[in-house]
Amino acid sequence: MAINAMTVSAGRALEVLKSAWDMQLNTGKAFSWMMHGPPGVGKTQVAEALACYVGGKLYDVRLTQIDTADLRGLPYYDHQSRTTQWYRPEDLPRCETPAVLFLDEITAASPLLQPTVYGLLQERRVGVHVIPDQTLIIAAGNTVDDGAIAYEMGSAISDRLIHMIVQAEPEDWLKSFALKSGLHPAVPAFIKSRPDLLETLSASMQAEHMIAATPRSWERVSHIMTHVADRQNRMVMVAGAVGTAVASEFLRAADDIEASVTIEALVEAPRKSRAPLYPNTLHGLNALIFGLVGYLNDKNIDAVIECTLDIGELQILNPKSVELKKIPLREIATAGFEMIIETSLQKGLADHILSNPAYHDHQKKREAQGLA
């Protein structure tokens, strides 16, 4: 059965659920929400980010790992009332404070569990246990076409949910996740150049390969690149995360990046001495941008702005470089500066940008070219 809902990026799904939370607070009317999507696309990260947004706890319930008793709780005999009572399970919110209840792997849950889940989604209760008003309920699961364990969702449960389909979208992932998560610069730089390799589930299924690249597996690759220095060990690990073909291409780019990107040396050098320190490859410059954004703080922001904007002038600064003539330097510098602005706003450093001489020179040049 096809899921006739809209397909959105993980970043857009988060924005939708933020609006859902605001609507629930403002109106007192609570709905339950469903994210369909392939493994590793970022559904769990959306739930985690939403919990941060509401300022509350995330209750992450994996429905494939529990049975009905785990949701209803343990029974005990109340001697005073002479009735059986139920201890509330720790997996369910109990206080009138903001919270997100995340029912993961709902499409792979046992059919025996579904009647209990029905009540949780529609009536916001399991037996005597009522879900507090300030809890947003989100479900998530794979589809039968994703190559994961999944069952068709029947109308009895689908009618209790508002649905959306979450897919990997490279630009959204770079902006909404990679930039904010401090990934190893080689990973976002590679995806920036090869966005088609962010998620390869369909291609891997067609080739009958078990391993595919996903946003989740690239997060693992970042951790490997940060903590494992030996290249042969890296190759085995990265291949196990994203497959041998993707790993080979990625590690060639990573070698190029590590040989050319020296962020700390570049930032600390005088501006007039920096030109020879810049990479002369697309992978290297993309990695440099992500590295500079991650390196940014209140003490080095002026130098980081200079280094980023000067990328657009590298053909002038390094006129003999044949490689730089083939690279869209101004586009890289513009994209990098936009990321710096966003990061500076998040860190409360906007005033540093407005007072930066390199920024004012950049603006004057754009005005002279009719671009501002």
Buried (B, 14 or more C-beta within 10 A) or exposed (E): EEBEBEBBBBBBBBBBBBEBBEBBBEEEEBEBBBBBBBBBBBBBBBBBBBBEBBEBBBBBBBBBEBEBEBBBBEEEEEEEEEEEEBEBBEBBBBEEEBBBBBBBBBBBBEEEBBEBBBBBBBEBEBBEBBBBEBBBBBBBBBBEEBBBEBBEBEEEBBEBBEBBBBBBBBBBBBBBBBBBEEBBBBBBBBBBBBBEBBBBBEBBBEEEBEBBBBBBBBBBBBBBBBEBEEEEEBBBBBBBBBBBBBBEBBBEBBBBBBEBBBBEEBBEBEEEEBBEBBBBBBBBBBBBBBBBBBBBEEEBBBBBBBBBBBBBBBEEBBEEBEEBEEBEBBEBBBBBBEBBBBBBEEEEBEEBBEEBEBBEEBEEBEEEEEEE
